[in-house]
Amino acid sequence: MSPMQIRKMDDMHVHLRQGDMLHRALSHTAVQCERALVMPNTIPPILTATDLVKYRESIIEALASVESFTPLMTFKIVPGTTPAEIHSLKAHGAIAGKLYPDGVTTNSEGGVTDFKALYPVYKAMQDEGLVLCLHGEMPGAFSLDRETLFLDVLRTIAADFPKLKIVLEHATTADAIKCVSELPDNVAASLTVHHLYLTLDDVIGDRLNPHAFCKPIAKRPEDRDMLVKAATSGNPKFFLGSDSAPHPIPSKECACGAAGVYTAPVLLPALIELFERNNQLERLEAFTSEFGAKFYGLPLNKDTITLTEESWTVPDEYHGVKPFLSGSTLKWKVAADKTTAAVTDARATVRAPRA
């Protein structure tokens, strides 16, 4: 089976950060993915067309891989977002807007509390063909119940805007999988690598593992098993959105650790092992490189990525960040080990964002 070649991936949910972290971490995503949907909960957040253009320019400036890469841009939906701003954002290259309920995750302060108050915004997004991405947790609820309680919000928006494409981001529960499966085809869900591996025991079982802590938090074994079943099912409603989120080690190993798991360095090798274990390797490419593109109305990538069947140990850290599965041995490796290469001065080929 070695080497193995698949269509380059689309990561339909990633945190690329800003400043020095952006420069250090971007290559791990760019070498494996042709495109990535970039989250807008930066500091300050991406709220306007001007914000979006500046952030896209900073990503392009930071690119250092020899591979081609297209950042797919999003904006943060807040109580003050207007339909007029939606039209401007679309004109400047946005393909999706991200709704964060207030206070449920990193940099979600100032988020949404009244979901129906934003109906004019959803209408404008529907008219413009923009995708509504939802962080599906109900503020103030018990942490393990937040996603399930949010599903009624998803159902209501989907019913009231039947032509609006909606993605329930980083689904973590069996309830979410059932809900998305039953809703019309304009509703889909992204799935992360870490939620396909982790349960709550991996976070707080025998010992506290801050590097497995994320929002939404990993759930029960039966939830994790349902996520794996959905990812390997061949159902186009479910596709890759890694939610890879680098945090410096001191920000994780402290009294109030940040939420986020850095999966970008191991993204494809970890997925191959998961699909292989479940005897569904033939469905991997559709999950990583086809279903998300088709849902977002993008052409399929033409470039490919090659992996070799070669054991390697995931390092304890990359550029001051502990990656997912650090210390573990994986059997598949990106050819030439490009994911471990230091960022160089070489510029990537950057395609213009597609409207």
N, C-alpha and C positions, 0 to 999 in steps of 0.2 A: 504493500500500500504506500510505499515511500518512493518518490515524493508525492505530495498531494497538492492539487491546484483548485482553487475556487474563485468565483467572481469576488472582487474586492467588496468589502462590507459597507453598509450604511449604518452608522450608529445614530439612531434617531432620538438620542437623549444623552448629552455629555456636558460636563462642566469643564471648560478650558481655562477658567480663571483669568487673571490679569497680571500685568507687570512681569516680574521675574519668574513667577510660577508658570505663567503662560509660556514663556520662552523655554522653560525646562521641561514641561510636561507635554507640550503639543505633539512632539515627534512620535510618541507612543500611539496616539490616535491616528496621526496622518499616515504612518507607514502601513497600517492595516486597513484603513477605511478610505474609500474614495470621497465620501461625504460624511458630515456629522451635523446633527441638529444641535446648535449651541444654546445652552440655557442662559436666560437673561437676568438671573438674580445675583448680579454682580454688585460691587459697591463703587459708585452709585449704580442703581439698576438701569437696564435698557428700557426706557419708557417712550422715547420719541424717535422719529426718523433720524434726527441728528445723532442721538445716542447710538443707534444701530449702525450708521455709517462709520462712526469713529471706532466702534468696537470691531467691526469687520476689518477695518484698515489695520488695527493693532494685531489681529490674528494673522493677516497676510504678512505683516512685517515680521512676525515671530516665526513664520514657517521656515524650517531648516532641513526638511527631508527632501530627498531627490524625487520623491513620488509626487504625483498630482493629488490635489486635495481641494475640496470645495466646502467652505463653512456655510451651512444653512442657517439663516439668521431668524431669531425670534425676538419678541418683546414681552415685557411683563405687564399683565393686565392688573390695574389697580383701581380703587374706587373712582379716581378722577379721570380714567381713560375715557376718551370721547370718540364717537363715530368718525369725526373729521380726522383725528389722529390715525385711526385705522386705515383710512384711505391713503394717507401720506406714508405710513409704514409700508403698506403693500407696494406703493410706487417706488420705494427705495430698497426693495428686495426682501422684505419679510415674507416668510412662508407660513408662520404660525405665531400664535400668541399663547403665553403660558399664564394660567391662573393659579396663584398660590393662596389658599386660605390663610388668613392672618395668623402668623406665629407658629406654623406647623413644622417648619424646617429651616435650614440655613438661609439667612437673609430674606426671610418671608415677612418681616415686620412691615406693617403698612399694607398688608395683603387684604384679601376680600373677606367680608363677613356677611354681606347681603348679596347673595348670588343672583337674585331676580332683578336687582337694581341695575345690573349690567346687561339686561336684555337688548337695549339699543346697540351695545357693542357687539354682542353675539350676532345680531341682525346684520351689522356692517361687515363682520367677518364672513358670514354666510354669503353675502352679496359679492364680496371680493375673492371668494374661494380660498380663504385662509383657514388653517386648521386650529381648532381650540384644543390645547393641551392642558389637562387637569392634573394637579397634584391632589390626589383623591383622599384627603383626610379631613375629618370634621374637627374643627378646633374645640378644645376643652373636653373632648370625650376621653375615656380610658384608652390608653395607647394601643392596645390590641384590638379595640373595636372601632378605631377612627375610620379605617377604610370602609368597612361594612356599612357604617352609619352614613358615609358620604354617598353611597351608591344611589340613594333616592334623589340626590341632587343631579347626578349623572342621568338618571332615567328621565327626570323632569326636563332638563335642557334638551336631551335627545328627542323627546316627544314634541317639544315646542318649536324646535328648529330641525326639522327632518332632513334638510339639505346641508346642514352644517357638519363637516367632518370633525369628529371628536376623538381624542386619544386619552384614555385613562393611563396615566404614566405609571411606570414601575409597579404594576399590580403585585400584590403580596398575598392574597387570600383566595381560597376556593370560592368564596362568595363573589369576588370580583370576576373570576374566570367565568362563572355561571352567568352573571349579569351581562357581561360583554358578549358572551356567546348567544344570548337570547335577544339582544338588541339588534336593530337593523344594521345593514352593512356600512352605514356612515359612522359607526362606532367601532373602535379598535382599542387594543391595549399594547403598550410596550412592556417588555420583560427584561430584567437585568440578569447579568451572570451571577452576581452574588446572591440574589434571592433564589436562584435555581440550585444553589449549593447549601445555603445557610438555613438554620432554624434558630429560634430564640435561645436554645441551649448553647449554640456556638457563640452567642454574645454574652450571656450571663449564667451559663451552666455551672461548670466546675470552678471556673475563674472568670473574672471580668475581662473581656477582650475588646478594648476600645476601637481597634481597627476593623472590627466587624459591626460596629455600631453605625446605623444609618437610619434615615427617615424615608419611607415608613420602615419601622423596625421589622426584622425577620420574624416570622410567625411560627406556627406549629408544624410538625412534620407532615401532617395531612395537607396543609396549605402548600408547603414546598413541593410535595409530590404532585399536586394538581397543577402547579406552575410548570413543572417539568413535562407533564402530560400535554399541556397546552403548547409549550414551545416546540415539542417534537411531534405534534399532531398533524402538521401540514395545513392547519387552519390559517388562512391569510389574515384573520383578525389579530393574530399575535406575531409580533416581530421584535427584533433587537432594539433596545434602548438601554445602553449600559448604565447610565447614571454614574459613570466614573467620576469621582470627585476627590481630587488630591488635597490633602491637608498636611502641613508640616507635622512631623512626629510630636513636637511639643504641644501642638494644638489638639492632638488626640490623647496623649498620655498626660492628662492634667485633671484637676478637680471637676472641670465642666467640659468634657471632651466634645469636639465638634462631630457632627453627623456627616458621614460620607465614607465610601469605600473606593479605593483607587484600583480599578480593575483594568484600566487601559493597557498596562504592560503584558497582561496575560489573556487578553480578551479572546482571541481566536483559539489559541491552544487549549484554554479551559473549556471553551464551547465544544471543540472537537471531541475532547475526552467525555464530556457529558452526553453528547449525541451518540458516541460510539458505545458507551456503557448501556444505553437504552436501545441499541440496535436500530437507530434511526439516522445513521450518518448521511443517507441519501437525501434527507430533508433539511440538512444544515444550511445549504446555500440559499434555499428559499427563505428560511428564517432570518438569516443575516443580511441578505443582499437582494431580495426580490419583494417580499411582502410589504416592507416599509416604503420602498420606492413607489410601488403601485398605489398604495393608500394615499401617499402625498402627491401623486400625479407626476412623478419624476421618471425619466427614462432609466432603464437598467444600466448599471455600470458596465463598461466594456473591458476595463483592465482587470487583471487577475492577480492573486497573491499565491505564492508557493510556500508550502510547509514541508519539512522533512521529519521523518520518524526518528527523532534523536532526543534522548533523555537530557534534561537540563534542570537545574535547581533554581527556583525563583529567588532572586537576591533578597536580602533583608530590607534593603531600601534602594530607591532610585531618587537621586537629587533631594534627599532629606524627607522623602515620603515612603512609608511602608506600603508595598503593593499587596493586593489580594493574593492569597496562597503563598505568601513569603515563606521560604524554607521548604516548600513542597517540591517534589519532583514531578515534572510533566513530561509526557512522552513525545509531544509534537512541538516543533520549534519553527518560528518564522525563518525562512531561508536567509542565510548570511547573518542571522541574529541581529537584524536591523533594529529591533525594538530595544536593544540594550546599548545602542550606539549613542555617544554623546552628541548633543546638538552642535552642529557645525555652522559655518558661515554660508554654506550653499543654500540657495533659495529654491523653494519648491515651485512647480508650475501651478499657478492658481487660476482656475477657470472662473469666469464671471458668474455670480449667483443667478440662478434661474428664477424668473418671476413665477 
